[in-house]
């Protein structure tokens, strides 16, 4: 099920990064009942914006893009942020 | 002592320190569990700091380096990142190299 929140997250990331590929997986069900508020998501994103950036900087860019949601609706976001050239090097 | 100074003292007083939810033996969160196991694998003498043991640190660590999630890994006083970054660098071998480099710098 694709929730409204998931759509909002995707839209914000698309408008910020114009990613080559973006996959957002809702993993909230895996964490149901551990008492945390908000959704758990896993993000795979490939964008030019990450070129020349350290992993830390990439994560900061994603957090910044989702700033308003990170402070409220999103409880946890697992991020894999790659550049297009890194994707080509993968087997 | 100001809370941010107190955090700085822990960060700078330990070559490798992971702030996590729970202890290494009894982690309280999946991300902290994975991160601490990976870090321990490459660095047996890292400091594992349970943020739940000190609520002031739990509440203020996010603004120390403007990083809002746990766990948080610092090497030689510098924020390396959270669970995803730590795991990625563990899997590609970088974490081991960074820990080794930190040890020789000291």
N, CA and C atoms of all chains as a GROMACS GRO file, in nm:
protein
  591
    1UNK      N    1   0.084  -0.119   0.000
    1UNK     CA    2   0.000   0.000   0.000
    1UNK      C    3   0.088   0.124   0.000
    2UNK      N    4   0.060   0.213  -0.092
    2UNK     CA    5   0.137   0.336  -0.096
    2UNK      C    6   0.060   0.446  -0.024
    3UNK      N    7   0.116   0.491   0.085
    3UNK     CA    8   0.045   0.587   0.168
    3UNK      C    9   0.062   0.728   0.113
    4UNK      N   10  -0.018   0.817   0.166
    4UNK     CA   11  -0.006   0.958   0.128
    4UNK      C   12   0.133   1.011   0.162
    5UNK      N   13   0.182   0.975   0.280
    5UNK     CA   14   0.314   1.021   0.324
    5UNK      C   15   0.423   0.978   0.226
    6UNK      N   16   0.411   0.853   0.183
    6UNK     CA   17   0.510   0.801   0.089
    6UNK      C   18   0.512   0.883  -0.040
    7UNK      N   19   0.394   0.919  -0.087
    7UNK     CA   20   0.384   1.002  -0.207
    7UNK      C   21   0.449   1.139  -0.185
    8UNK      N   22   0.425   1.197  -0.069
    8UNK     CA   23   0.482   1.328  -0.038
    8UNK      C   24   0.635   1.321  -0.034
    9UNK      N   25   0.686   1.216   0.031
    9UNK     CA   26   0.832   1.200   0.038
    9UNK      C   27   0.890   1.190  -0.102
   10UNK      N   28   0.828   1.106  -0.185
   10UNK     CA   29   0.879   1.086  -0.321
   10UNK      C   30   0.877   1.217  -0.400
   11UNK      N   31   0.769   1.292  -0.387
   11UNK     CA   32   0.759   1.418  -0.461
   11UNK      C   33   0.866   1.517  -0.417
   12UNK      N   34   0.890   1.525  -0.286
   12UNK     CA   35   0.991   1.620  -0.238
   12UNK      C   36   1.130   1.581  -0.287
   13UNK      N   37   1.159   1.451  -0.288
   13UNK     CA   38   1.290   1.406  -0.334
   13UNK      C   39   1.305   1.427  -0.484
   14UNK      N   40   1.197   1.400  -0.558
   14UNK     CA   41   1.204   1.419  -0.704
   14UNK      C   42   1.226   1.565  -0.739
   15UNK      N   43   1.158   1.654  -0.670
   15UNK     CA   44   1.174   1.796  -0.707
   15UNK      C   45   1.311   1.848  -0.663
   16UNK      N   46   1.369   1.792  -0.558
   16UNK     CA   47   1.500   1.840  -0.512
   16UNK      C   48   1.615   1.784  -0.595
   17UNK      N   49   1.609   1.654  -0.626
   17UNK     CA   50   1.725   1.588  -0.685
   17UNK      C   51   1.709   1.549  -0.832
   18UNK      N   52   1.590   1.555  -0.886
   18UNK     CA   53   1.565   1.502  -1.021
   18UNK      C   54   1.639   1.369  -1.039
   19UNK      N   55   1.611   1.271  -0.955
   19UNK     CA   56   1.692   1.148  -0.955
   19UNK      C   57   1.674   1.063  -1.079
   20UNK      N   58   1.781   0.993  -1.112
   20UNK     CA   59   1.775   0.896  -1.223
   20UNK      C   60   1.688   0.778  -1.183
   21UNK      N   61   1.700   0.741  -1.056
   21UNK     CA   62   1.610   0.638  -1.006
   21UNK      C   63   1.584   0.664  -0.859
   22UNK      N   64   1.465   0.626  -0.818
   22UNK     CA   65   1.424   0.650  -0.681
   22UNK      C   66   1.331   0.538  -0.641
   23UNK      N   67   1.368   0.473  -0.530
   23UNK     CA   68   1.283   0.366  -0.479
   23UNK      C   69   1.265   0.389  -0.330
   24UNK      N   70   1.141   0.396  -0.288
   24UNK     CA   71   1.112   0.421  -0.148
   24UNK      C   72   1.026   0.305  -0.096
   25UNK      N   73   1.083   0.233  -0.001
   25UNK     CA   74   1.012   0.114   0.049
   25UNK      C   75   0.962   0.143   0.190
   26UNK      N   76   0.836   0.120   0.210
   26UNK     CA   77   0.776   0.140   0.342
   26UNK      C   78   0.800   0.015   0.427
   27UNK      N   79   0.878   0.031   0.532
   27UNK     CA   80   0.909  -0.083   0.619
   27UNK      C   81   0.843  -0.069   0.755
   28UNK      N   82   0.744   0.018   0.760
   28UNK     CA   83   0.680   0.045   0.890
   28UNK      C   84   0.626  -0.081   0.955
   29UNK      N   85   0.574  -0.173   0.871
   29UNK     CA   86   0.515  -0.296   0.927
   29UNK      C   87   0.618  -0.381   1.001
   30UNK      N   88   0.747  -0.369   0.959
   30UNK     CA   89   0.851  -0.449   1.024
   30UNK      C   90   0.877  -0.399   1.166
   31UNK      N   91   0.835  -0.276   1.191
   31UNK     CA   92   0.865  -0.216   1.321
   31UNK      C   93   0.738  -0.194   1.403
   32UNK      N   94   0.629  -0.249   1.357
   32UNK     CA   95   0.503  -0.228   1.428
   32UNK      C   96   0.516  -0.276   1.571
   33UNK      N   97   0.460  -0.200   1.661
   33UNK     CA   98   0.455  -0.245   1.800
   33UNK      C   99   0.580  -0.217   1.880
   34UNK      N  100   0.684  -0.154   1.820
   34UNK     CA  101   0.795  -0.122   1.908
   34UNK      C  102   0.780   0.019   1.967
   35UNK      N  103   0.661   0.072   1.950
   35UNK     CA  104   0.626   0.191   2.027
   35UNK      C  105   0.667   0.322   1.962
   36UNK      N  106   0.733   0.314   1.847
   36UNK     CA  107   0.779   0.438   1.784
   36UNK      C  108   0.668   0.499   1.700
   37UNK      N  109   0.662   0.628   1.706
   37UNK     CA  110   0.567   0.699   1.621
   37UNK      C  111   0.632   0.722   1.485
   38UNK      N  112   0.549   0.723   1.382
   38UNK     CA  113   0.599   0.760   1.252
   38UNK      C  114   0.645   0.640   1.171
   39UNK      N  115   0.669   0.664   1.043
   39UNK     CA  116   0.700   0.556   0.951
   39UNK      C  117   0.848   0.524   0.943
   40UNK      N  118   0.874   0.401   0.906
   40UNK     CA  119   1.010   0.357   0.876
   40UNK      C  120   1.020   0.337   0.726
   41UNK      N  121   1.118   0.399   0.663
   41UNK     CA  122   1.133   0.388   0.519
   41UNK      C  123   1.275   0.354   0.481
   42UNK      N  124   1.285   0.288   0.366
   42UNK     CA  125   1.416   0.260   0.309
   42UNK      C  126   1.421   0.327   0.172
   43UNK      N  127   1.526   0.402   0.149
   43UNK     CA  128   1.536   0.480   0.026
   43UNK      C  129   1.659   0.439  -0.055
   44UNK      N  130   1.636   0.410  -0.183
   44UNK     CA  131   1.748   0.395  -0.277
   44UNK      C  132   1.734   0.508  -0.378
   45UNK      N  133   1.833   0.591  -0.387
   45UNK     CA  134   1.823   0.705  -0.476
   45UNK      C  135   1.954   0.722  -0.553
   46UNK      N  136   1.940   0.747  -0.683
   46UNK     CA  137   2.057   0.770  -0.769
   46UNK      C  138   2.040   0.907  -0.833
   47UNK      N  139   2.136   0.996  -0.806
   47UNK     CA  140   2.123   1.131  -0.861
   47UNK      C  141   2.260   1.196  -0.879
   48UNK      N  142   2.269   1.283  -0.978
   48UNK     CA  143   2.394   1.358  -1.004
   48UNK      C  144   2.433   1.446  -0.886
   49UNK      N  145   2.332   1.488  -0.812
   49UNK     CA  146   2.356   1.580  -0.700
   49UNK      C  147   2.453   1.523  -0.597
   50UNK      N  148   2.472   1.391  -0.597
   50UNK     CA  149   2.558   1.328  -0.496
   50UNK      C  150   2.704   1.318  -0.542
   51UNK      N  151   2.732   1.356  -0.667
   51UNK     CA  152   2.868   1.346  -0.718
   51UNK      C  153   2.963   1.432  -0.635
   52UNK      N  154   3.077   1.374  -0.600
   52UNK     CA  155   3.177   1.450  -0.526
   52UNK      C  156   3.142   1.473  -0.381
   53UNK      N  157   3.035   1.411  -0.334
   53UNK     CA  158   2.992   1.431  -0.196
   53UNK      C  159   3.022   1.305  -0.113
   54UNK      N  160   3.063   1.326   0.012
   54UNK     CA  161   3.083   1.212   0.102
   54UNK      C  162   2.948   1.154   0.139
   55UNK      N  163   2.952   1.033   0.195
   55UNK     CA  164   2.826   0.970   0.238
   55UNK      C  165   2.753   1.060   0.337
   56UNK      N  166   2.831   1.119   0.428
   56UNK     CA  167   2.771   1.206   0.529
   56UNK      C  168   2.699   1.324   0.462
   57UNK      N  169   2.765   1.386   0.366
   57UNK     CA  170   2.704   1.499   0.296
   57UNK      C  171   2.579   1.457   0.218
   58UNK      N  172   2.584   1.340   0.159
   58UNK     CA  173   2.467   1.290   0.084
   58UNK      C  174   2.347   1.272   0.177
   59UNK      N  175   2.374   1.213   0.292
   59UNK     CA  176   2.264   1.193   0.386
   59UNK      C  177   2.208   1.326   0.434
   60UNK      N  178   2.298   1.421   0.456
   60UNK     CA  179   2.252   1.553   0.498
   60UNK      C  180   2.163   1.616   0.391
   61UNK      N  181   2.200   1.600   0.264
   61UNK     CA  182   2.119   1.656   0.156
   61UNK      C  183   1.978   1.596   0.156
   62UNK      N  184   1.973   1.464   0.177
   62UNK     CA  185   1.841   1.398   0.179
   62UNK      C  186   1.761   1.444   0.301
   63UNK      N  187   1.828   1.449   0.417
   63UNK     CA  188   1.757   1.494   0.537
   63UNK      C  189   1.705   1.637   0.518
   64UNK      N  190   1.790   1.722   0.458
   64UNK     CA  191   1.749   1.861   0.438
   64UNK      C  192   1.628   1.870   0.346
   65UNK      N  193   1.628   1.786   0.242
   65UNK     CA  194   1.518   1.789   0.146
   65UNK      C  195   1.386   1.749   0.213
   66UNK      N  196   1.398   1.669   0.317
   66UNK     CA  197   1.277   1.618   0.385
   66UNK      C  198   1.260   1.681   0.523
   67UNK      N  199   1.327   1.793   0.540
   67UNK     CA  200   1.340   1.853   0.673
   67UNK      C  201   1.211   1.853   0.756
   68UNK      N  202   1.104   1.907   0.698
   68UNK     CA  203   0.980   1.919   0.774
   68UNK      C  204   0.925   1.782   0.814
   69UNK      N  205   0.944   1.682   0.728
   69UNK     CA  206   0.890   1.549   0.758
   69UNK      C  207   0.978   1.473   0.856
   70UNK      N  208   1.111   1.497   0.847
   70UNK     CA  209   1.204   1.426   0.936
   70UNK      C  210   1.175   1.460   1.082
   71UNK      N  211   1.125   1.581   1.104
   71UNK     CA  212   1.099   1.621   1.241
   71UNK      C  213   0.962   1.576   1.292
   72UNK      N  214   0.885   1.516   1.204
   72UNK     CA  215   0.752   1.477   1.248
   72UNK      C  216   0.715   1.335   1.205
   73UNK      N  217   0.677   1.321   1.077
   73UNK     CA  218   0.617   1.194   1.036
   73UNK      C  219   0.713   1.076   1.018
   74UNK      N  220   0.837   1.108   0.978
   74UNK     CA  221   0.930   0.999   0.952
   74UNK      C  222   1.006   0.965   1.079
   75UNK      N  223   0.993   0.839   1.121
   75UNK     CA  224   1.066   0.799   1.242
   75UNK      C  225   1.207   0.754   1.206
   76UNK      N  226   1.218   0.681   1.097
   76UNK     CA  227   1.348   0.632   1.056
   76UNK      C  228   1.355   0.622   0.905
   77UNK      N  229   1.470   0.663   0.852
   77UNK     CA  230   1.489   0.659   0.708
   77UNK      C  231   1.626   0.600   0.681
   78UNK      N  232   1.625   0.486   0.615
   78UNK     CA  233   1.749   0.422   0.579
   78UNK      C  234   1.782   0.466   0.436
   79UNK      N  235   1.905   0.515   0.416
   79UNK     CA  236   1.936   0.580   0.288
   79UNK      C  237   2.052   0.512   0.217
   80UNK      N  238   2.032   0.485   0.090
   80UNK     CA  239   2.144   0.450   0.001
   80UNK      C  240   2.142   0.550  -0.111
   81UNK      N  241   2.241   0.639  -0.111
   81UNK     CA  242   2.245   0.746  -0.210
   81UNK      C  243   2.367   0.728  -0.299
   82UNK      N  244   2.343   0.706  -0.428
   82UNK     CA  245   2.452   0.679  -0.521
   82UNK      C  246   2.452   0.781  -0.635
   83UNK      N  247   2.567   0.788  -0.701
   83UNK     CA  248   2.573   0.870  -0.822
   83UNK      C  249   2.556   0.778  -0.942
   84UNK      N  250   2.517   0.834  -1.057
   84UNK     CA  251   2.500   0.750  -1.177
   84UNK      C  252   2.627   0.672  -1.212
   85UNK      N  253   2.746   0.735  -1.196
   85UNK     CA  254   2.868   0.662  -1.234
   85UNK      C  255   2.898   0.549  -1.137
   86UNK      N  256   2.859   0.563  -1.010
   86UNK     CA  257   2.878   0.453  -0.916
   86UNK      C  258   2.789   0.334  -0.953
   87UNK      N  259   2.672   0.363  -1.004
   87UNK     CA  260   2.580   0.256  -1.042
   87UNK      C  261   2.637   0.176  -1.159
   88UNK      N  262   2.705   0.246  -1.250
   88UNK     CA  263   2.763   0.176  -1.366
   88UNK      C  264   2.872   0.080  -1.324
   89UNK      N  265   2.940   0.113  -1.214
   89UNK     CA  266   3.052   0.030  -1.172
   89UNK      C  267   3.006  -0.096  -1.098
   90UNK      N  268   2.880  -0.098  -1.058
   90UNK     CA  269   2.831  -0.216  -0.986
   90UNK      C  270   2.824  -0.335  -1.082
   91UNK      N  271   2.851  -0.455  -1.034
   91UNK     CA  272   2.847  -0.573  -1.120
   91UNK      C  273   2.706  -0.603  -1.169
   92UNK      N  274   2.909   2.199   3.395
   92UNK     CA  275   2.953   2.204   3.256
   92UNK      C  276   2.832   2.203   3.162
   93UNK      N  277   2.840   2.284   3.061
   93UNK     CA  278   2.738   2.290   2.957
   93UNK      C  279   2.726   2.153   2.891
   94UNK      N  280   2.604   2.117   2.853
   94UNK     CA  281   2.582   1.983   2.797
   94UNK      C  282   2.661   1.960   2.668
   95UNK      N  283   2.670   2.063   2.583
   95UNK     CA  284   2.745   2.044   2.458
   95UNK      C  285   2.895   2.027   2.486
   96UNK      N  286   2.943   2.092   2.590
   96UNK     CA  287   3.083   2.073   2.630
   96UNK      C  288   3.105   1.931   2.682
   97UNK      N  289   3.003   1.884   2.754
   97UNK     CA  290   3.011   1.749   2.809
   97UNK      C  291   3.015   1.645   2.695
   98UNK      N  292   2.933   1.669   2.592
   98UNK     CA  293   2.934   1.580   2.475
   98UNK      C  294   3.070   1.589   2.404
   99UNK      N  295   3.118   1.712   2.388
   99UNK     CA  296   3.248   1.732   2.321
   99UNK      C  297   3.358   1.655   2.393
  100UNK      N  298   3.351   1.651   2.524
  100UNK     CA  299   3.451   1.582   2.603
  100UNK      C  300   3.451   1.432   2.572
  101UNK      N  301   3.331   1.375   2.558
  101UNK     CA  302   3.321   1.232   2.525
  101UNK      C  303   3.370   1.207   2.382
  102UNK      N  304   3.325   1.293   2.289
  102UNK     CA  305   3.361   1.277   2.148
  102UNK      C  306   3.512   1.289   2.129
  103UNK      N  307   3.570   1.389   2.195
  103UNK     CA  308   3.712   1.414   2.175
  103UNK      C  309   3.800   1.326   2.264
  104UNK      N  310   3.740   1.273   2.370
  104UNK     CA  311   3.817   1.190   2.462
  104UNK      C  312   3.826   1.045   2.419
  105UNK      N  313   3.756   1.010   2.312
  105UNK     CA  314   3.759   0.873   2.262
  105UNK      C  315   3.789   0.874   2.113
  106UNK      N  316   3.890   0.794   2.077
  106UNK     CA  317   3.926   0.788   1.936
  106UNK      C  318   3.809   0.742   1.850
  107UNK      N  319   3.742   0.638   1.898
  107UNK     CA  320   3.629   0.582   1.824
  107UNK      C  321   3.513   0.569   1.923
  108UNK      N  322   3.405   0.640   1.899
  108UNK     CA  323   3.291   0.630   1.990
  108UNK      C  324   3.160   0.621   1.912
  109UNK      N  325   3.079   0.524   1.953
  109UNK     CA  326   2.946   0.507   1.894
  109UNK      C  327   2.842   0.540   2.000
  110UNK      N  328   2.761   0.642   1.972
  110UNK     CA  329   2.646   0.672   2.057
  110UNK      C  330   2.530   0.587   2.007
  111UNK      N  331   2.476   0.504   2.093
  111UNK     CA  332   2.374   0.409   2.049
  111UNK      C  333   2.260   0.399   2.150
  112UNK      N  334   2.150   0.341   2.103
  112UNK     CA  335   2.037   0.316   2.193
  112UNK      C  336   2.056   0.180   2.257
  113UNK      N  337   2.080   0.179   2.386
  113UNK     CA  338   2.108   0.055   2.456
  113UNK      C  339   2.257   0.029   2.460
  114UNK      N  340   2.293  -0.086   2.514
  114UNK     CA  341   2.434  -0.123   2.523
  114UNK      C  342   2.468  -0.220   2.409
  115UNK      N  343   2.597  -0.243   2.391
  115UNK     CA  344   2.638  -0.334   2.284
  115UNK      C  345   2.580  -0.474   2.307
  116UNK      N  346   2.579  -0.517   2.433
  116UNK     CA  347   2.525  -0.649   2.463
  116UNK      C  348   2.372  -0.651   2.455
  117UNK      N  349   2.311  -0.539   2.492
  117UNK     CA  350   2.165  -0.530   2.490
  117UNK      C  351   2.117  -0.406   2.415
  118UNK      N  352   2.137  -0.406   2.284
  118UNK     CA  353   2.094  -0.290   2.206
  118UNK      C  354   1.940  -0.279   2.206
  119UNK      N  355   1.892  -0.154   2.203
  119UNK     CA  356   1.748  -0.132   2.214
  119UNK      C  357   1.684  -0.095   2.080
  120UNK      N  358   1.758  -0.109   1.972
  120UNK     CA  359   1.706  -0.067   1.843
  120UNK      C  360   1.785  -0.142   1.737
  121UNK      N  361   1.719  -0.181   1.629
  121UNK     CA  362   1.783  -0.260   1.524
  121UNK      C  363   1.903  -0.189   1.461
  122UNK      N  364   1.889  -0.058   1.443
  122UNK     CA  365   1.998   0.017   1.380
  122UNK      C  366   2.120   0.020   1.472
  123UNK      N  367   2.097   0.044   1.599
  123UNK     CA  368   2.208   0.045   1.696
  123UNK      C  369   2.269  -0.093   1.708
  124UNK      N  370   2.186  -0.194   1.699
  124UNK     CA  371   2.234  -0.332   1.709
  124UNK      C  372   2.329  -0.366   1.594
  125UNK      N  373   2.286  -0.335   1.472
  125UNK     CA  374   2.370  -0.365   1.355
  125UNK      C  375   2.499  -0.284   1.358
  126UNK      N  376   2.485  -0.155   1.388
  126UNK     CA  377   2.601  -0.066   1.385
  126UNK      C  378   2.704  -0.108   1.491
  127UNK      N  379   2.657  -0.141   1.611
  127UNK     CA  380   2.752  -0.174   1.717
  127UNK      C  381   2.821  -0.307   1.690
  128UNK      N  382   2.748  -0.401   1.633
  128UNK     CA  383   2.809  -0.531   1.601
  128UNK      C  384   2.917  -0.514   1.495
  129UNK      N  385   2.889  -0.433   1.394
  129UNK     CA  386   2.987  -0.411   1.286
  129UNK      C  387   3.109  -0.338   1.340
  130UNK      N  388   3.085  -0.235   1.419
  130UNK     CA  389   3.198  -0.157   1.473
  130UNK      C  390   3.284  -0.245   1.564
  131UNK      N  391   3.219  -0.325   1.648
  131UNK     CA  392   3.295  -0.411   1.738
  131UNK      C  393   3.381  -0.510   1.660
  132UNK      N  394   3.330  -0.552   1.547
  132UNK     CA  395   3.403  -0.646   1.462
  132UNK      C  396   3.538  -0.589   1.418
  133UNK      N  397   3.542  -0.458   1.391
  133UNK     CA  398   3.668  -0.398   1.343
  133UNK      C  399   3.742  -0.320   1.452
  134UNK      N  400   3.678  -0.297   1.565
  134UNK     CA  401   3.741  -0.215   1.669
  134UNK      C  402   3.692  -0.258   1.807
  135UNK      N  403   3.770  -0.347   1.868
  135UNK     CA  404   3.728  -0.405   1.996
  135UNK      C  405   3.732  -0.302   2.109
  136UNK      N  406   3.819  -0.201   2.096
  136UNK     CA  407   3.829  -0.106   2.207
  136UNK      C  408   3.756   0.025   2.180
  137UNK      N  409   3.662   0.024   2.087
  137UNK     CA  410   3.578   0.142   2.067
  137UNK      C  411   3.493   0.165   2.192
  138UNK      N  412   3.453   0.291   2.210
  138UNK     CA  413   3.362   0.323   2.319
  138UNK      C  414   3.218   0.312   2.268
  139UNK      N  415   3.135   0.239   2.342
  139UNK     CA  416   2.994   0.227   2.304
  139UNK      C  417   2.912   0.299   2.410
  140UNK      N  418   2.859   0.412   2.375
  140UNK     CA  419   2.790   0.496   2.474
  140UNK      C  420   2.639   0.481   2.459
  141UNK      N  421   2.576   0.436   2.568
  141UNK     CA  422   2.430   0.418   2.567
  141UNK      C  423   2.361   0.552   2.594
  142UNK      N  424   2.293   0.605   2.493
  142UNK     CA  425   2.231   0.738   2.511
  142UNK      C  426   2.114   0.734   2.610
  143UNK      N  427   2.059   0.614   2.631
  143UNK     CA  428   1.950   0.604   2.729
  143UNK      C  429   2.003   0.609   2.874
  144UNK      N  430   2.134   0.595   2.889
  144UNK     CA  431   2.191   0.600   3.024
  144UNK      C  432   2.207   0.744   3.072
  145UNK      N  433   2.192   0.838   2.980
  145UNK     CA  434   2.210   0.979   3.015
  145UNK      C  435   2.115   1.062   2.931
  146UNK      N  436   1.999   1.091   2.987
  146UNK     CA  437   1.890   1.149   2.910
  146UNK      C  438   1.925   1.286   2.853
  147UNK      N  439   2.014   1.356   2.924
  147UNK     CA  440   2.057   1.488   2.875
  147UNK      C  441   2.136   1.474   2.745
  148UNK      N  442   2.216   1.372   2.739
  148UNK     CA  443   2.294   1.347   2.617
  148UNK      C  444   2.200   1.301   2.505
  149UNK      N  445   2.107   1.214   2.540
  149UNK     CA  446   2.007   1.168   2.441
  149UNK      C  447   1.934   1.286   2.379
  150UNK      N  448   1.898   1.382   2.461
  150UNK     CA  449   1.820   1.496   2.411
  150UNK      C  450   1.903   1.599   2.336
  151UNK      N  451   2.031   1.607   2.368
  151UNK     CA  452   2.112   1.714   2.310
  151UNK      C  453   2.211   1.670   2.203
  152UNK      N  454   2.241   1.542   2.196
  152UNK     CA  455   2.337   1.497   2.095
  152UNK      C  456   2.294   1.535   1.953
  153UNK      N  457   2.165   1.528   1.919
  153UNK     CA  458   2.125   1.565   1.784
  153UNK      C  459   2.169   1.705   1.742
  154UNK      N  460   2.175   1.800   1.835
  154UNK     CA  461   2.216   1.934   1.793
  154UNK      C  462   2.368   1.954   1.800
  155UNK      N  463   2.438   1.858   1.861
  155UNK     CA  464   2.584   1.871   1.870
  155UNK      C  465   2.647   1.879   1.731
  156UNK      N  466   2.611   1.783   1.645
  156UNK     CA  467   2.667   1.785   1.509
  156UNK      C  468   2.556   1.800   1.406
  157UNK      N  469   2.440   1.847   1.450
  157UNK     CA  470   2.324   1.860   1.363
  157UNK      C  471   2.295   1.729   1.289
  158UNK      N  472   2.289   1.623   1.365
  158UNK     CA  473   2.260   1.491   1.309
  158UNK      C  474   2.152   1.430   1.399
  159UNK      N  475   2.034   1.403   1.340
  159UNK     CA  476   1.917   1.386   1.426
  159UNK      C  477   1.877   1.243   1.458
  160UNK      N  478   1.961   1.149   1.419
  160UNK     CA  479   1.925   1.010   1.446
  160UNK      C  480   2.036   0.939   1.525
  161UNK      N  481   2.001   0.827   1.581
  161UNK     CA  482   2.097   0.737   1.647
  161UNK      C  483   2.098   0.606   1.570
  162UNK      N  484   2.207   0.535   1.569
  162UNK     CA  485   2.336   0.565   1.632
  162UNK      C  486   2.414   0.674   1.557
  163UNK      N  487   2.521   0.723   1.622
  163UNK     CA  488   2.613   0.820   1.561
  163UNK      C  489   2.755   0.775   1.590
  164UNK      N  490   2.834   0.766   1.483
  164UNK     CA  491   2.973   0.724   1.499
  164UNK      C  492   3.067   0.844   1.482
  165UNK      N  493   3.159   0.859   1.577
  165UNK     CA  494   3.262   0.962   1.568
  165UNK      C  495   3.399   0.896   1.572
  166UNK      N  496   3.486   0.939   1.480
  166UNK     CA  497   3.624   0.893   1.483
  166UNK      C  498   3.714   1.016   1.489
  167UNK      N  499   3.804   1.017   1.588
  167UNK     CA  500   3.891   1.133   1.610
  167UNK      C  501   3.813   1.264   1.613
  168UNK      N  502   3.701   1.263   1.681
  168UNK     CA  503   3.624   1.385   1.700
  168UNK      C  504   3.534   1.425   1.585
  169UNK      N  505   3.538   1.347   1.477
  169UNK     CA  506   3.462   1.385   1.358
  169UNK      C  507   3.343   1.289   1.338
  170UNK      N  508   3.227   1.347   1.308
  170UNK     CA  509   3.110   1.264   1.282
  170UNK      C  510   3.128   1.189   1.150
  171UNK      N  511   3.118   1.057   1.156
  171UNK     CA  512   3.128   0.974   1.035
  171UNK      C  513   2.990   0.951   0.977
  172UNK      N  514   2.892   0.925   1.064
  172UNK     CA  515   2.756   0.908   1.016
  172UNK      C  516   2.676   0.815   1.105
  173UNK      N  517   2.562   0.774   1.053
  173UNK     CA  518   2.473   0.684   1.126
  173UNK      C  519   2.487   0.541   1.077
  174UNK      N  520   2.385   0.462   1.102
  174UNK     CA  521   2.389   0.319   1.074
  174UNK      C  522   2.417   0.287   0.927
  175UNK      N  523   2.347   0.353   0.836
  175UNK     CA  524   2.364   0.320   0.692
  175UNK      C  525   2.508   0.344   0.646
  176UNK      N  526   2.563   0.460   0.687
  176UNK     CA  527   2.698   0.496   0.644
  176UNK      C  528   2.798   0.399   0.706
  177UNK      N  529   2.780   0.373   0.835
  177UNK     CA  530   2.869   0.280   0.904
  177UNK      C  531   2.866   0.142   0.836
  178UNK      N  532   2.745   0.094   0.804
  178UNK     CA  533   2.733  -0.040   0.744
  178UNK      C  534   2.794  -0.043   0.604
  179UNK      N  535   2.771   0.065   0.528
  179UNK     CA  536   2.827   0.070   0.393
  179UNK      C  537   2.980   0.068   0.399
  180UNK      N  538   3.035   0.145   0.494
  180UNK     CA  539   3.180   0.152   0.505
  180UNK      C  540   3.237   0.027   0.572
  181UNK      N  541   3.155  -0.042   0.648
  181UNK     CA  542   3.196  -0.172   0.704
  181UNK      C  543   3.207  -0.273   0.591
  182UNK      N  544   3.105  -0.276   0.507
  182UNK     CA  545   3.100  -0.376   0.401
  182UNK      C  546   3.206  -0.354   0.293
  183UNK      N  547   3.242  -0.229   0.265
  183UNK     CA  548   3.344  -0.207   0.162
  183UNK      C  549   3.485  -0.196   0.221
  184UNK      N  550   3.497  -0.220   0.352
  184UNK     CA  551   3.630  -0.224   0.413
  184UNK      C  552   3.684  -0.090   0.461
  185UNK      N  553   3.615   0.018   0.427
  185UNK     CA  554   3.664   0.152   0.464
  185UNK      C  555   3.667   0.172   0.615
  186UNK      N  556   3.568   0.116   0.683
  186UNK     CA  557   3.558   0.137   0.828
  186UNK      C  558   3.683   0.084   0.898
  187UNK      N  559   3.724  -0.035   0.857
  187UNK     CA  560   3.842  -0.096   0.916
  187UNK      C  561   3.965  -0.008   0.894
  188UNK      N  562   3.976   0.046   0.772
  188UNK     CA  563   4.089   0.133   0.738
  188UNK      C  564   4.086   0.261   0.822
  189UNK      N  565   3.967   0.318   0.838
  189UNK     CA  566   3.954   0.442   0.913
  189UNK      C  567   3.992   0.423   1.060
  190UNK      N  568   3.947   0.310   1.115
  190UNK     CA  569   3.977   0.280   1.254
  190UNK      C  570   4.128   0.258   1.272
  191UNK      N  571   4.186   0.189   1.175
  191UNK     CA  572   4.330   0.162   1.180
  191UNK      C  573   4.408   0.293   1.169
  192UNK      N  574   4.366   0.378   1.077
  192UNK     CA  575   4.433   0.508   1.059
  192UNK      C  576   4.422   0.592   1.185
  193UNK      N  577   4.307   0.586   1.249
  193UNK     CA  578   4.286   0.665   1.372
  193UNK      C  579   4.382   0.618   1.480
  194UNK      N  580   4.403   0.488   1.488
  194UNK     CA  581   4.490   0.432   1.590
  194UNK      C  582   4.635   0.474   1.570
  195UNK      N  583   4.679   0.482   1.445
  195UNK     CA  584   4.818   0.519   1.419
  195UNK      C  585   4.841   0.668   1.436
  196UNK      N  586   4.734   0.746   1.419
  196UNK     CA  587   4.744   0.891   1.436
  196UNK      C  588   4.768   0.931   1.581
  197UNK      N  589   4.718   0.845   1.670
  197UNK     CA  590   4.718   0.883   1.812
  197UNK      C  591   4.860   0.884   1.870
   0.00000   0.00000   0.00000
